[in-house]
Amino acid sequence: MASEAALLLEAVDFAARKHRWQRRKDPEETPYINHPIGVARILTHEAGVTDITVLQAALLHDTVEDTDTTLDELERHFGAQVRGLVEEVTDDKELPKLERKRLQVERAACSSPGAKLVKLADKLYNLRDLNRCTPKGWSEERVQEYFEWAAQVVRGLQGTNRQLEEALKQLFADRGLSL
């Protein structure tokens, strides 16, 4: 059986290859792969997560949504548990954006514990990024609307991880929002 380090590096390598041409929307056009790595780092360093399946899902969480990766492909490479977690946090891009956002709010509370962890870390990473700089083409109003929507999602994820929730609570408070 592969070591935990090897399993994580397989997920990093897979995600890096899948996201290789993508950039974040920040002014620096940061390589997209920084995001899933950052989400996994938040889970290990701030939330104390050591579950390899959750960390692999964090590294792979945007591959189905934002690349040509399929859920079956993830399962072949990483197993049914990783597939399941990624599937839980993946939006259906065929739906309109407002419907995808509504479903994230609606489904948050009934997500599995692992999916909740990935979702919390993903929101934390994105909100910190928005505080750091405004994405290209975004107004301050759009940034605030994202914070307001993210707070609705996070409300459904409460009771999952105190450290992540406290960090998010502070970000929301800085924007005049509460959980």
C-alpha positions as CSV (number, residue, x, y, z in Angstrom):
1,M,0.0,0.0,0.0
2,A,1.2,3.5,-0.8
3,S,2.4,5.8,2.0
4,E,0.2,8.7,3.0
5,A,2.8,11.1,1.5
6,A,2.7,9.2,-1.8
7,L,-1.1,9.4,-1.8
8,L,-1.1,13.1,-1.2
9,L,1.6,13.7,-3.9
10,E,-0.5,11.7,-6.4
11,A,-3.4,14.0,-5.8
12,V,-1.2,17.1,-6.0
13,D,0.3,15.8,-9.3
14,F,-3.1,15.0,-10.8
15,A,-4.5,18.4,-9.8
16,A,-1.5,20.2,-11.1
17,R,-1.7,18.5,-14.5
18,K,-5.5,19.1,-14.7
19,H,-5.2,22.8,-13.7
20,R,-1.9,23.5,-15.6
21,W,-3.3,26.2,-17.9
22,Q,-5.7,27.8,-15.5
23,R,-5.1,31.1,-13.6
24,R,-7.0,32.7,-10.7
25,K,-8.8,35.9,-11.4
26,D,-6.6,38.0,-9.2
27,P,-4.6,40.8,-10.7
28,E,-1.4,38.7,-10.5
29,E,-3.1,35.8,-12.4
30,T,-1.9,33.4,-9.8
31,P,-1.5,29.8,-11.0
32,Y,-4.8,28.0,-10.2
33,I,-3.1,25.1,-8.5
34,N,-2.2,27.4,-5.6
35,H,-5.9,27.3,-4.6
36,P,-6.4,23.6,-4.0
37,I,-3.0,23.3,-2.4
38,G,-3.9,26.3,-0.2
39,V,-7.2,24.6,0.8
40,A,-5.4,21.4,1.8
41,R,-2.9,23.5,3.7
42,I,-5.6,25.3,5.7
43,L,-7.1,21.9,6.6
44,T,-3.7,20.5,7.9
45,H,-2.3,23.7,9.5
46,E,-5.3,25.4,10.8
47,A,-7.9,22.7,11.3
48,G,-5.6,19.8,12.3
49,V,-7.0,17.5,9.7
50,T,-4.9,14.4,9.0
51,D,-7.4,12.3,7.2
52,I,-5.7,11.5,3.8
53,T,-9.0,11.1,2.0
54,V,-10.2,14.5,3.0
55,L,-6.9,16.1,2.1
56,Q,-6.9,14.3,-1.3
57,A,-10.5,15.6,-1.9
58,A,-9.3,19.1,-1.0
59,L,-6.5,18.9,-3.5
60,L,-8.9,17.6,-6.2
61,H,-12.1,19.5,-5.2
62,D,-12.2,21.7,-8.4
63,T,-11.0,19.2,-11.0
64,V,-14.5,17.9,-12.0
65,E,-16.0,21.4,-11.9
66,D,-13.3,23.3,-13.7
67,T,-11.4,20.8,-15.9
68,D,-12.3,17.8,-18.2
69,T,-11.9,15.4,-15.2
70,T,-14.8,13.0,-14.6
71,L,-16.0,11.5,-11.4
72,D,-15.3,8.0,-12.8
73,E,-11.7,9.1,-13.5
74,L,-11.3,10.3,-9.9
75,E,-12.6,7.0,-8.6
76,R,-10.2,5.0,-10.8
77,H,-7.2,7.0,-9.5
78,F,-8.2,7.7,-5.9
79,G,-11.1,5.5,-4.9
80,A,-14.7,5.8,-4.1
81,Q,-14.3,7.8,-0.9
82,V,-12.4,10.6,-2.6
83,R,-14.8,10.5,-5.5
84,G,-17.7,10.9,-3.1
85,L,-16.3,13.9,-1.3
86,V,-15.4,15.6,-4.5
87,E,-18.8,14.9,-5.9
88,E,-20.4,16.5,-2.8
89,V,-18.5,19.7,-3.2
90,T,-18.8,20.0,-7.0
91,D,-21.3,22.3,-8.6
92,D,-23.2,21.2,-11.6
93,K,-21.9,23.7,-14.2
94,E,-24.9,22.9,-16.5
95,L,-27.2,24.8,-14.0
96,P,-27.5,28.6,-13.9
97,K,-25.1,30.3,-11.5
98,L,-27.8,31.5,-9.1
99,E,-29.2,27.9,-8.9
100,R,-25.7,26.5,-8.2
101,K,-25.3,29.1,-5.4
102,R,-28.8,28.3,-4.0
103,L,-28.0,24.6,-3.9
104,Q,-24.7,25.2,-2.1
105,V,-26.7,27.0,0.7
106,E,-29.4,24.3,0.7
107,R,-27.1,21.3,0.8
108,A,-24.5,22.6,3.2
109,A,-26.1,21.3,6.4
110,C,-26.6,17.7,5.1
111,S,-23.1,17.3,3.7
112,S,-20.8,14.6,5.1
113,P,-18.3,15.7,7.7
114,G,-15.4,15.4,5.2
115,A,-17.2,17.5,2.6
116,K,-18.0,20.1,5.2
117,L,-14.3,20.4,6.0
118,V,-13.3,20.9,2.4
119,K,-16.1,23.4,1.9
120,L,-15.1,25.4,5.0
121,A,-11.5,25.5,4.0
122,D,-12.4,26.4,0.4
123,K,-14.6,29.3,1.6
124,L,-11.9,30.5,4.0
125,Y,-9.2,30.5,1.2
126,N,-11.5,32.3,-1.2
127,L,-12.6,35.0,1.3
128,R,-9.0,35.6,2.4
129,D,-8.1,36.0,-1.3
130,L,-10.9,38.5,-1.8
131,N,-9.7,40.5,1.2
132,R,-6.2,40.4,-0.3
133,C,-7.2,41.8,-3.7
134,T,-10.3,42.3,-5.8
135,P,-10.5,39.9,-8.8
136,K,-10.4,41.4,-12.3
137,G,-13.8,42.7,-13.3
138,W,-15.2,42.6,-9.8
139,S,-16.7,45.6,-8.0
140,E,-16.6,46.1,-4.3
141,E,-20.3,45.4,-4.3
142,R,-19.7,42.0,-5.9
143,V,-17.1,41.2,-3.3
144,Q,-19.6,42.0,-0.5
145,E,-22.3,39.9,-2.2
146,Y,-19.9,37.0,-2.3
147,F,-19.2,37.4,1.4
148,E,-22.9,37.5,2.1
149,W,-23.6,34.4,0.1
150,A,-20.6,32.6,1.7
151,A,-21.9,33.4,5.1
152,Q,-25.2,31.6,4.2
153,V,-23.2,28.5,3.1
154,V,-21.1,28.6,6.2
155,R,-24.1,28.8,8.5
156,G,-25.0,25.3,7.3
157,L,-21.5,24.0,8.0
158,Q,-21.3,25.1,11.6
159,G,-20.4,22.6,14.2
160,T,-17.7,21.0,11.9
161,N,-14.4,22.6,13.0
162,R,-14.0,25.3,15.6
163,Q,-10.8,26.7,14.2
164,L,-12.1,27.2,10.7
165,E,-15.4,28.5,11.9
166,E,-13.7,31.1,14.2
167,A,-11.4,32.2,11.3
168,L,-14.5,32.6,9.1
169,K,-16.5,34.3,11.8
170,Q,-13.8,37.0,12.1
171,L,-13.7,37.5,8.3
172,F,-17.5,38.0,8.3
173,A,-17.4,40.3,11.3
174,D,-14.9,42.5,9.5
175,R,-17.5,42.8,6.7
176,G,-20.3,43.6,9.1
177,L,-21.8,40.1,8.8
178,S,-22.6,37.5,11.4
179,L,-23.1,33.7,11.4
